Structures are given as structure tokens and as C-alpha cells.
């Protein structure tokens, strides 16, 4: 078996490019948005769920997801979408206001990451990703990718 890291890099670059296109933003900003969303997800999940989600992500995103991960840290539950969005802003730190702007812009930026992820995984994998996420994010993600949350539960 040979490893084709160029193929993985090409997929990773395509992912960043699609998010940048969705946001009408430079690739650097798209990269920070992707990283912030993935790290906010990671900090919201128990280690077992993080590992399950990690197995579903495209190879190019796995390294972004685990970058700086300290699996032993206590996870803070997401009670509401606003908790998650605050966590995303916190992950982006000093550039959060520049990268995300106001509440609606932040929701759209986060939604763009889920929409693009949906291009890279099968419907079954996307359903598994959503199922792994904290429950308060389920409807937001389904809405982000244009699927009715009630209909998605049948998947």
C-alpha cells in the first residue's frame, strides 16, 4: 500500500477553497474558521465521541481536528447553540471579531463549514457526524446543509 499524501493535501486544499468561496473570504480566514469550528466541536465532546467523529472526517481534516488536542481535558457540554458559537469565537481568539463579525455572520461561517463537509462525506457519514455532535447542534447542522431536521432523523 502506498500513501498518496498529495491526494490528501489536494482534498484539504479543496475543502479550504470551498469554505473560502462560501464566505467570499481569503483562504487564510477560511482556514481559521475551519480550525475554530473543529476545535470547538472537539472541546464539546467526550473523548469517545471525538474519536468516533475523527473516524468520519476526511483525512485532510483529521490533522486540523487533533492539532493541539489534549484528550484528558474536561469537556464542557453545549446546552444551546449560543454556547457552541461562543466556543468557536474563543477558539479563534484575537481574530474572532475579524473572522466572524456579528452573530449572524458567525452562524453563516459555521454553517459553511458543515455545508462543505457535507460535500466530502456520504449522506450516511453526514448523519453519523450529526449524531455524534452535541444535541443542541443537530437542527442547526441539518438546516445548514438544507435538510429538514425532522426528515433527517429518518436517515
C-alpha positions as CSV (number, residue, x, y, z in Angstrom):
1,X,0.0,0.0,0.0
2,X,1.4,3.4,-0.9
3,X,0.4,6.6,0.7
4,X,-0.6,9.4,-1.6
5,X,-0.3,12.5,0.7
6,X,-0.6,14.8,-2.3
7,X,-4.1,13.4,-2.8
8,X,-5.0,14.2,0.8
9,X,-3.4,17.7,0.5
10,X,-5.5,18.3,-2.6
11,X,-8.7,17.4,-0.8
12,X,-7.7,19.6,2.1
13,X,-7.0,22.5,-0.2
14,X,-10.3,21.9,-2.0
15,X,-12.1,22.0,1.4
16,X,-10.5,25.3,2.4
17,X,-11.1,26.7,-1.1
18,X,-14.8,25.8,-0.9
19,X,-15.2,27.4,2.5
20,X,-13.4,30.5,1.3
21,X,-15.7,30.7,-1.7
22,X,-18.8,30.3,0.5
23,X,-17.6,33.1,2.8
24,X,-16.2,35.2,-0.1
25,X,-13.1,35.4,2.0
26,X,-9.3,34.8,1.8
27,X,-8.1,31.2,2.3
28,X,-6.3,32.2,5.5
29,X,-9.6,33.3,7.0
30,X,-11.4,30.2,5.8
31,X,-8.6,28.1,7.4
32,X,-9.0,29.8,10.8
33,X,-12.8,29.4,10.6
34,X,-12.5,25.7,9.8
35,X,-10.0,25.2,12.6
36,X,-12.1,27.1,15.1
37,X,-15.2,25.1,14.3
38,X,-13.4,21.8,14.5
39,X,-11.7,22.7,17.8
40,X,-15.0,23.9,19.3
41,X,-16.6,20.6,18.3
42,X,-13.7,18.7,19.9
43,X,-13.9,20.7,23.1
44,X,-17.6,19.9,23.3
45,X,-17.4,16.1,23.0
46,X,-16.3,13.3,25.3
47,X,-13.1,11.6,24.1
48,X,-15.0,8.6,22.8
49,X,-17.3,10.7,20.7
50,X,-14.4,12.8,19.4
51,X,-12.7,9.6,18.3
52,X,-15.9,8.4,16.6
53,X,-16.2,11.8,14.8
54,X,-12.5,11.8,13.9
55,X,-13.0,8.5,12.1
56,X,-15.7,10.1,9.9
57,X,-13.8,13.2,8.9
58,X,-11.9,13.4,5.6
59,X,-8.2,12.6,6.1
60,X,-7.2,16.2,5.4
61,X,-9.4,17.4,8.3
62,X,-8.2,14.9,10.8
63,X,-4.9,16.7,11.4
64,X,-6.8,20.0,11.9
65,X,-9.1,18.3,14.4
66,X,-6.3,16.9,16.5
67,X,-3.9,19.8,16.3
68,X,-3.2,20.9,19.9
69,X,-5.6,18.3,21.3
70,X,-5.2,17.3,25.0
71,X,-7.7,14.5,25.2
72,X,-7.6,14.4,29.0
73,X,-9.1,17.9,29.4
74,X,-12.6,18.2,30.8
75,X,-15.3,18.7,28.2
76,X,-17.9,21.4,28.7
77,X,-21.4,20.4,27.5
78,X,-23.1,22.5,24.9
79,X,-26.5,23.5,26.3
80,X,-27.5,25.8,23.5
81,X,-26.3,26.8,20.0
82,X,-25.1,30.1,21.6
83,X,-22.7,28.1,23.9
84,X,-21.2,26.5,20.8
85,X,-20.8,29.8,18.9
86,X,-19.1,31.4,21.9
87,X,-16.7,28.4,22.0
88,X,-16.0,28.9,18.3
89,X,-15.2,32.6,18.9
90,X,-13.0,31.7,21.8
91,X,-11.0,29.2,19.7
92,X,-10.3,32.0,17.1
93,X,-9.1,34.2,20.0
94,X,-7.7,37.6,18.8
95,X,-9.0,37.3,15.2
96,X,-12.6,36.3,16.2
97,X,-14.2,39.6,15.5
98,X,-12.4,39.9,12.2
99,X,-13.1,36.4,11.1
100,X,-16.7,36.1,12.4
101,X,-18.0,39.6,12.9
102,X,-21.6,39.7,14.3
103,X,-23.8,36.8,15.5
104,X,-25.5,36.2,12.1
105,X,-22.1,36.3,10.2
106,X,-20.7,33.8,12.7
107,X,-23.7,31.5,12.3
108,X,-23.2,31.6,8.5
109,X,-19.5,31.0,8.8
110,X,-20.0,27.9,11.0
111,X,-22.8,26.7,8.7
112,X,-20.5,27.0,5.7
113,X,-18.1,24.5,7.3
114,X,-20.9,22.0,7.7
115,X,-22.1,22.6,4.2
116,X,-18.7,21.9,2.7
117,X,-18.2,18.9,5.0
118,X,-21.4,17.6,3.5
119,X,-19.8,17.7,0.1
120,X,-16.9,15.5,1.3
121,X,-18.8,12.7,3.1
122,X,-21.7,10.4,2.2
123,X,-25.2,11.1,3.4
124,X,-24.8,8.2,5.8
125,X,-21.5,9.6,7.1
126,X,-23.0,13.1,7.5
127,X,-25.9,11.6,9.5
128,X,-23.3,9.9,11.8
129,X,-21.4,13.1,12.1
130,X,-24.5,15.0,13.2
131,X,-25.4,12.2,15.6
132,X,-22.0,12.5,17.2
133,X,-22.4,16.3,17.7
134,X,-24.0,17.7,20.9
135,X,-27.8,17.6,20.5
136,X,-28.2,21.4,20.5
137,X,-26.3,21.5,17.2
138,X,-28.3,18.8,15.3
139,X,-31.1,21.1,13.9
140,X,-28.5,23.8,13.1
141,X,-26.4,21.5,11.1
142,X,-29.3,19.9,9.3
143,X,-30.6,23.4,8.5
144,X,-27.1,24.5,7.4
145,X,-26.9,21.7,4.8
146,X,-30.5,22.2,3.6
147,X,-32.1,19.1,5.1
148,X,-35.2,19.3,7.3
149,X,-34.2,18.1,10.8
150,X,-37.4,16.0,11.1
151,X,-36.7,14.3,7.8
152,X,-33.1,13.8,8.7
153,X,-33.9,11.7,11.7
154,X,-35.3,9.1,9.4
155,X,-31.8,8.7,7.7
